[in-house]
Amino acid sequence: MNAEELKKDILAKVAEYYRLVEAPKKDAAFVPGTSRVNYAGRVFDETEMTNLVDASLEFWLTYGRWSRQFEKGLADYLGTRFALLVNSGSSANLLAFMTLTSPLLGERRIRRGDEVITVAAGFPTTIAPIVQYGAVPVFVDVELGTANIDVSRLEAAVSPKTKAVMLAHTLGNPFDVRAVKDFCDRHGLWLVEDNCDALGSKFAGRFTGAWGDLGTSSFYPPHHMTMGEGGAVYTDNPLLKKIALSIRDWGRDCWCESGVDNTCGCRFTKQFGRLPVGYDHKYVYGHFGYNLKATDLQAAVGCAQLEKFPSFVEKRKANFARLYEGLKDVSALRLPEWHPEADPSWFGFLMTVRPGAGFTRNDLAQHLESHNIQTRNLFAGNILRHPCFDTLVEGVDYRVASPLDNTDVIMSDALWIGLYPGMGDARIDYMVETVRAFCAARA
């Protein structure tokens, strides 16, 4: 048996292992009240496992051919020119923001003290890069129905220091990205779409993440597709891609692929900064960067996931529709609302307890958890109320542009349950029945 035959035999054994060990788990009977209903989970088959082992046998380990294949596939799917693979969605947000601080952007670069409009009802790593760099997040309230930014409050938030808007599409539900993009264009602002919870969502027929100057994704296991850990930044702008690539890869000026030297043909002939003429271009740094690359092992899993991804989106939509239909007449709960032009790839099913319901959000959450239904709050709820903001000074380190009344309602009264593609109808129906029974008993 030669090496290629041995490799085929190994991969065939991996597929056989999947069918023997993993596949039966999918077919396990659901027992209401006993079986766990997770809010999210991995959906995979033998392809992910054989890709992973295939990549491990190559033993390249770092960024390589699988990463390049994934980047091209993701860009093709979204209809963007460029996609860069990184090691997490949080790193993707960091990279997207730091790209906008590059000196190559001239007067449009974000500097310390400049302002970035965002919301407080979301995940902290949408905001963390702004604060950590020394820019000033400006917080705007959200709508109760969509849990997305209230676009009517944008004009009141802008100031001469405003340079960008950085927002997430909440739980896969697109914000009014047309209105936000128009606002940014009128004021000459950058738009960063945190698309980590919304991959596959569309607004006016166009994928979210592809409207702004930069978009970001996460491939953590609960998200729309998984690599275990991983993320991406995407853009149509060649200059932003060049900057993001530099910052992702240590801040280097060189753009050679890993393991390749002197692609430009002038590795030892140019002068950069105040370095000696001919200083090795592979060790010239144009930015203060990081190493945010993912590995080919992760990318190999992502390539298999990307092939399945359209079916994941359709299943999420179907699961959302089944939940919505089953709960739409429960008067104690405000269910999700969405913009007429939005076509969400739902990440979760948000429910907000209405005033006078006869119970609290935590009452409902504890009831569901006691019945083996996993719940989650809407992330930070209101990030300004968390201990990480206790050391910051309002008006200096951050600014509140409008009262965050709806944000506080979501913080206190909202939770969400899952609808991921691996969740069958029996689990959906069990969640509907459990929520309905609880609300009826408390009415």
C-alpha positions as CSV (number, residue, x, y, z in Angstrom):
1,M,0.0,0.0,0.0
2,N,1.5,3.3,-1.0
3,A,1.0,6.6,0.8
4,E,-2.0,7.8,-1.3
5,E,-3.7,4.4,-0.9
6,L,-3.0,4.5,2.9
7,K,-4.5,8.0,3.1
8,K,-7.7,6.9,1.3
9,D,-8.0,4.0,3.7
10,I,-7.5,6.3,6.7
11,L,-10.2,8.7,5.5
12,A,-12.6,5.8,4.7
13,K,-12.1,4.6,8.3
14,V,-12.8,8.1,9.6
15,A,-16.1,8.1,7.7
16,E,-16.9,4.7,9.0
17,Y,-16.2,5.9,12.5
18,Y,-18.6,8.8,12.0
19,R,-21.4,6.4,10.9
20,L,-20.7,4.1,13.8
21,V,-20.3,6.7,16.6
22,E,-21.7,10.1,15.7
23,A,-24.6,9.4,13.3
24,P,-26.6,7.4,15.8
25,K,-26.7,10.4,18.1
26,K,-28.7,12.3,15.5
27,D,-31.3,9.5,15.5
28,A,-31.7,9.3,19.3
29,A,-35.4,9.6,20.3
30,F,-36.4,12.9,21.9
31,V,-38.0,12.4,25.3
32,P,-39.8,15.6,26.4
33,G,-38.6,16.9,29.7
34,T,-35.7,14.5,29.8
35,S,-33.8,15.1,26.6
36,R,-31.9,18.4,26.7
37,V,-33.0,21.2,24.3
38,N,-29.9,23.2,23.7
39,Y,-30.1,26.7,22.3
40,A,-27.5,25.8,19.7
41,G,-25.2,23.0,18.6
42,R,-22.9,21.7,15.9
43,V,-24.4,20.2,12.7
44,F,-21.9,18.0,10.8
45,D,-21.3,14.7,9.1
46,E,-18.4,12.6,8.0
47,T,-17.3,15.3,5.5
48,E,-16.1,17.6,8.3
49,M,-14.3,14.8,10.1
50,T,-12.6,13.5,6.9
51,N,-11.6,17.1,5.9
52,L,-10.1,17.6,9.4
53,V,-8.1,14.4,9.3
54,D,-7.0,15.1,5.7
55,A,-5.7,18.5,6.8
56,S,-4.0,17.0,9.8
57,L,-2.2,14.4,7.6
58,E,-0.7,17.3,5.5
59,F,0.5,18.7,8.9
60,W,0.7,22.2,7.5
61,L,-1.2,23.3,10.6
62,T,-1.1,27.1,10.1
63,Y,-2.8,29.1,7.3
64,G,-2.6,27.2,4.0
65,R,-4.6,25.8,1.1
66,W,-7.7,25.0,3.1
67,S,-7.7,28.6,4.5
68,R,-7.4,30.0,1.0
69,Q,-10.2,27.7,-0.3
70,F,-12.5,28.8,2.6
71,E,-11.8,32.5,2.0
72,K,-12.6,32.2,-1.7
73,G,-15.8,30.2,-0.9
74,L,-17.0,32.6,1.7
75,A,-16.4,35.7,-0.5
76,D,-18.2,34.0,-3.4
77,Y,-21.1,33.1,-1.2
78,L,-21.5,36.7,0.1
79,G,-20.7,38.4,-3.2
80,T,-17.7,40.3,-1.8
81,R,-14.3,40.7,-3.4
82,F,-12.3,39.7,-0.4
83,A,-12.6,37.6,2.8
84,L,-9.9,37.0,5.4
85,L,-10.0,34.1,7.8
86,V,-9.2,34.8,11.5
87,N,-9.3,32.8,14.7
88,S,-12.6,34.1,16.2
89,G,-15.5,36.5,15.6
90,S,-14.2,38.7,18.4
91,S,-10.8,38.9,16.5
92,A,-12.8,39.7,13.4
93,N,-14.4,42.7,15.1
94,L,-11.0,43.7,16.5
95,L,-9.4,43.5,13.0
96,A,-12.2,45.3,11.3
97,F,-12.1,48.2,13.7
98,M,-8.3,48.4,13.8
99,T,-8.2,48.5,10.0
100,L,-10.0,51.8,10.2
101,T,-7.2,53.3,12.3
102,S,-4.6,52.8,9.6
103,P,-2.5,55.9,8.6
104,L,-3.1,54.8,5.0
105,L,-6.6,56.1,5.3
106,G,-5.4,59.7,5.8
107,E,-8.0,62.1,7.3
108,R,-10.6,59.3,7.4
109,R,-8.6,57.2,9.8
110,I,-10.1,56.8,13.3
111,R,-7.9,58.4,15.9
112,R,-8.0,58.3,19.7
113,G,-10.9,60.5,20.9
114,D,-12.9,60.0,17.7
115,E,-16.4,58.7,18.1
116,V,-18.1,55.5,16.8
117,I,-21.8,55.1,17.0
118,T,-23.1,51.8,18.3
119,V,-25.7,50.2,20.7
120,A,-25.4,49.0,24.3
121,A,-27.8,46.0,23.7
122,G,-25.4,43.5,22.3
123,F,-22.2,41.4,22.7
124,P,-19.3,43.2,24.4
125,T,-16.7,42.4,21.7
126,T,-18.5,44.7,19.2
127,I,-17.6,47.5,21.6
128,A,-14.3,46.4,23.2
129,P,-12.0,47.4,20.3
130,I,-13.4,50.9,20.3
131,V,-12.8,51.4,24.0
132,Q,-9.4,49.6,24.0
133,Y,-8.1,51.7,21.2
134,G,-9.1,54.9,22.9
135,A,-11.9,55.9,20.6
136,V,-15.3,56.9,22.1
137,P,-18.4,54.6,21.6
138,V,-21.6,56.6,21.3
139,F,-24.6,54.6,22.4
140,V,-28.0,54.9,20.7
141,D,-31.2,53.1,21.9
142,V,-32.8,50.2,20.1
143,E,-36.3,49.2,19.0
144,L,-38.2,46.8,21.2
145,G,-39.5,44.7,18.4
146,T,-36.3,44.1,16.5
147,A,-33.8,44.7,19.3
148,N,-31.8,46.6,16.6
149,I,-30.7,50.3,16.5
150,D,-33.5,52.9,16.3
151,V,-32.4,54.6,13.1
152,S,-34.5,57.7,13.9
153,R,-32.0,58.5,16.6
154,L,-28.9,58.4,14.4
155,E,-28.8,62.1,13.5
156,A,-28.9,63.2,17.1
157,A,-25.9,61.0,17.8
158,V,-23.6,62.4,15.2
159,S,-20.9,65.0,16.0
160,P,-17.9,66.5,14.4
161,K,-15.8,63.7,16.0
162,T,-17.9,60.9,14.5
163,K,-15.9,58.6,12.2
164,A,-17.8,55.3,12.0
165,V,-20.9,53.2,12.8
166,M,-20.3,49.7,14.2
167,L,-23.4,47.6,14.7
168,A,-24.5,44.0,14.9
169,H,-27.5,42.4,13.3
170,T,-29.3,41.2,16.4
171,L,-29.9,37.4,16.5
172,G,-29.8,37.2,12.8
173,N,-32.4,40.0,12.4
174,P,-31.0,42.6,10.0
175,F,-31.1,46.2,11.2
176,D,-32.3,48.8,8.7
177,V,-29.0,48.7,6.9
178,R,-30.2,50.8,4.0
179,A,-31.0,53.7,6.4
180,V,-27.8,53.2,8.3
181,K,-25.7,53.1,5.0
182,D,-27.4,56.2,3.7
183,F,-26.7,58.0,7.0
184,C,-23.0,56.9,6.8
185,D,-22.7,58.1,3.2
186,R,-24.2,61.5,4.0
187,H,-21.8,62.1,6.9
188,G,-18.7,60.4,5.3
189,L,-18.6,57.6,8.0
190,W,-17.3,54.1,7.8
191,L,-19.8,51.3,8.4
192,V,-18.8,48.0,10.1
193,E,-21.4,45.3,10.1
194,D,-21.0,42.8,12.9
195,N,-22.5,39.9,11.1
196,C,-21.5,37.3,13.6
197,D,-25.1,36.3,14.4
198,A,-26.5,36.9,11.0
199,L,-24.6,35.0,8.3
200,G,-27.0,34.2,5.5
201,S,-29.4,37.0,6.3
202,K,-30.4,39.4,3.6
203,F,-31.7,43.0,3.4
204,A,-33.4,44.1,0.1
205,G,-32.0,41.0,-1.5
206,R,-28.4,41.6,-0.5
207,F,-26.5,39.6,2.1
208,T,-25.9,41.4,5.4
209,G,-22.2,42.0,6.0
210,A,-21.8,43.0,2.4
211,W,-23.5,46.4,2.7
212,G,-20.9,48.1,4.9
213,D,-17.2,48.9,4.3
214,L,-16.3,45.8,6.4
215,G,-18.3,42.8,7.7
216,T,-17.4,40.2,10.3
217,S,-18.4,36.6,11.0
218,S,-17.9,34.1,13.8
219,F,-17.6,30.4,13.4
220,Y,-17.9,29.4,17.1
221,P,-19.9,26.2,17.6
222,P,-23.3,27.9,18.4
223,H,-23.1,30.2,15.3
224,H,-24.6,29.6,11.8
225,M,-21.7,27.4,10.8
226,T,-18.7,26.2,12.8
227,M,-15.0,25.7,12.8
228,G,-14.9,25.2,16.6
229,E,-13.1,28.5,16.8
230,G,-12.8,30.9,13.8
231,G,-14.1,34.1,12.2
232,A,-13.8,36.2,9.1
233,V,-13.6,39.8,7.9
234,Y,-14.8,40.7,4.4
235,T,-14.8,43.8,2.2
236,D,-15.0,45.0,-1.4
237,N,-12.4,47.7,-0.8
238,P,-8.9,46.7,-1.9
239,L,-7.2,49.2,0.4
240,L,-9.1,48.0,3.5
241,K,-8.2,44.4,2.5
242,K,-4.6,45.3,2.2
243,I,-4.6,47.0,5.7
244,A,-6.6,44.1,7.3
245,L,-4.2,41.6,5.9
246,S,-1.3,43.5,7.3
247,I,-2.8,43.8,10.8
248,R,-4.0,40.2,10.8
249,D,-0.4,39.0,10.0
250,W,1.7,40.8,12.7
251,G,1.4,44.2,11.0
252,R,3.9,43.3,8.4
253,D,4.2,45.2,5.1
254,C,5.1,42.1,3.1
255,W,2.2,40.3,1.5
256,C,3.9,37.0,0.6
257,E,1.9,33.8,1.4
258,S,3.2,31.8,4.4
259,G,6.3,29.8,3.3
260,V,6.8,32.0,0.2
261,D,9.6,34.6,-0.2
262,N,10.0,37.6,-2.5
263,T,6.7,37.6,-4.3
264,C,7.1,41.3,-5.1
265,G,10.6,40.7,-6.6
266,C,12.1,43.6,-4.6
267,R,12.6,42.1,-1.2
268,F,16.1,43.7,-0.7
269,T,15.9,46.8,-2.9
270,K,13.5,49.3,-1.3
271,Q,13.6,51.7,1.6
272,F,10.8,51.9,4.2
273,G,10.5,54.5,7.0
274,R,13.8,55.2,8.4
275,L,15.2,51.7,7.9
276,P,18.4,51.2,5.8
277,V,17.9,50.8,2.1
278,G,17.4,47.2,1.2
279,Y,16.1,46.1,4.6
280,D,14.5,42.7,4.3
281,H,10.8,43.5,3.3
282,K,9.6,40.4,5.1
283,Y,10.5,42.2,8.4
284,V,9.1,45.6,7.6
285,Y,6.1,46.6,9.7
286,G,3.6,49.1,8.4
287,H,1.1,48.7,11.3
288,F,0.9,47.6,14.9
289,G,-0.6,44.3,14.3
290,Y,-1.4,40.9,15.7
291,N,-1.3,37.2,14.7
292,L,-5.0,36.6,14.2
293,K,-4.8,33.8,11.7
294,A,-6.8,30.6,12.0
295,T,-5.3,27.2,11.2
296,D,-5.9,24.9,8.2
297,L,-7.4,22.4,10.5
298,Q,-10.2,24.8,11.3
299,A,-10.6,25.9,7.7
300,A,-10.9,22.3,6.5
301,V,-14.0,22.0,8.8
302,G,-15.3,25.3,7.5
303,C,-15.0,24.2,3.9
304,A,-17.3,21.3,4.5
305,Q,-19.7,23.5,6.5
306,L,-19.8,26.1,3.7
307,E,-21.1,23.5,1.3
308,K,-24.0,22.8,3.6
309,F,-24.6,26.3,4.6
310,P,-27.6,27.2,2.4
311,S,-29.5,24.3,3.9
312,F,-28.7,25.5,7.4
313,V,-30.2,28.9,6.6
314,E,-33.4,27.4,5.3
315,K,-33.8,25.1,8.3
316,R,-33.3,28.1,10.7
317,K,-36.0,30.0,8.8
318,A,-38.4,27.0,9.1
319,N,-37.7,26.5,12.8
320,F,-38.3,30.2,13.4
321,A,-41.6,30.0,11.5
322,R,-42.7,27.0,13.6
323,L,-41.9,28.8,16.8
324,Y,-43.6,32.0,15.8
325,E,-46.7,30.3,14.6
326,G,-47.0,28.4,17.9
327,L,-46.5,31.4,20.1
328,K,-47.9,34.4,18.1
329,D,-51.2,34.5,20.2
330,V,-49.4,34.5,23.6
331,S,-50.3,38.0,24.8
332,A,-47.8,38.0,27.7
333,L,-44.9,38.0,25.3
334,R,-43.6,40.4,22.6
335,L,-42.3,38.2,19.8
336,P,-39.6,39.3,17.2
337,E,-40.5,41.9,14.6
338,W,-38.5,42.5,11.4
339,H,-38.1,45.1,8.7
340,P,-40.3,44.6,5.6
341,E,-37.1,44.3,3.5
342,A,-35.3,41.9,5.8
343,D,-35.0,38.2,5.1
344,P,-33.4,37.0,8.4
345,S,-31.2,33.9,8.9
346,W,-32.3,33.6,12.5
347,F,-29.8,32.9,15.2
348,G,-32.3,32.7,18.1
349,F,-35.9,33.4,19.0
350,L,-36.3,36.5,21.2
351,M,-39.2,36.8,23.6
352,T,-39.8,39.9,25.8
353,V,-42.1,39.7,28.8
354,R,-44.7,42.4,28.5
355,P,-45.7,44.6,31.5
356,G,-48.5,43.0,33.5
357,A,-47.7,39.5,32.3
358,G,-47.9,38.1,35.8
359,F,-44.3,36.8,35.8
360,T,-40.8,38.0,35.2
361,R,-38.2,37.1,32.6
362,N,-36.3,35.1,35.2
363,D,-39.5,33.3,36.2
364,L,-39.8,32.1,32.6
365,A,-36.1,31.4,32.2
366,Q,-36.0,29.2,35.4
367,H,-39.2,27.4,34.3
368,L,-37.7,26.6,30.9
369,E,-34.4,25.5,32.3
370,S,-36.1,23.3,34.8
371,H,-37.8,21.6,31.9
372,N,-34.4,21.1,30.1
373,I,-34.8,23.9,27.7
374,Q,-31.7,26.1,27.5
375,T,-32.2,29.8,27.5
376,R,-30.0,32.9,27.0
377,N,-30.4,36.6,27.8
378,L,-29.7,39.0,24.9
379,F,-26.0,39.0,25.7
380,A,-24.9,42.0,27.8
381,G,-28.5,43.5,27.8
382,N,-27.1,46.9,28.5
383,I,-23.3,46.8,28.5
384,L,-23.1,50.2,30.3
385,R,-24.4,48.5,33.5
386,H,-21.7,45.9,33.6
387,P,-18.6,46.1,35.9
388,C,-16.3,46.7,32.9
389,F,-17.8,50.2,32.6
390,D,-17.4,51.1,36.3
391,T,-13.9,52.5,35.6
392,L,-15.0,54.5,32.6
393,V,-16.1,58.1,32.6
394,E,-19.3,59.1,30.8
395,G,-18.6,62.0,28.4
396,V,-14.9,61.2,28.3
397,D,-14.6,57.4,27.6
398,Y,-18.1,57.0,26.2
399,R,-21.2,59.0,25.3
400,V,-24.9,58.2,25.6
401,A,-26.7,59.9,22.7
402,S,-30.2,59.1,23.7
403,P,-32.0,57.6,26.8
404,L,-31.5,53.8,26.6
405,D,-35.0,53.0,27.8
406,N,-35.7,50.1,25.4
407,T,-32.2,48.8,26.0
408,D,-33.0,48.5,29.7
409,V,-36.3,46.7,28.9
410,I,-34.5,44.1,26.9
411,M,-31.9,43.8,29.7
412,S,-34.6,43.2,32.3
413,D,-37.4,41.4,30.4
414,A,-36.0,39.5,27.3
415,L,-34.6,36.1,26.7
416,W,-34.2,33.8,23.7
417,I,-34.4,30.1,22.9
418,G,-32.8,28.2,20.1
419,L,-33.7,27.2,16.6
420,Y,-30.5,25.8,15.2
421,P,-30.6,23.4,12.2
422,G,-30.1,20.3,14.2
423,M,-33.2,20.9,16.2
424,G,-36.1,18.7,15.0
425,D,-39.8,19.5,15.0
426,A,-40.3,17.6,18.3
427,R,-38.0,19.9,20.2
428,I,-39.6,23.0,18.6
429,D,-43.1,21.8,19.5
430,Y,-42.0,20.9,23.1
431,M,-40.6,24.5,23.6
432,V,-43.9,25.9,22.2
433,E,-46.0,23.7,24.6
434,T,-43.8,24.5,27.6
435,V,-43.9,28.3,27.0
436,R,-47.6,28.3,26.4
437,A,-48.4,26.2,29.4
438,F,-46.3,28.5,31.7
439,C,-47.9,31.7,30.4
440,A,-51.4,30.3,30.6
441,A,-50.9,29.2,34.2
442,R,-49.6,32.7,35.2
443,A,-52.2,34.7,33.2
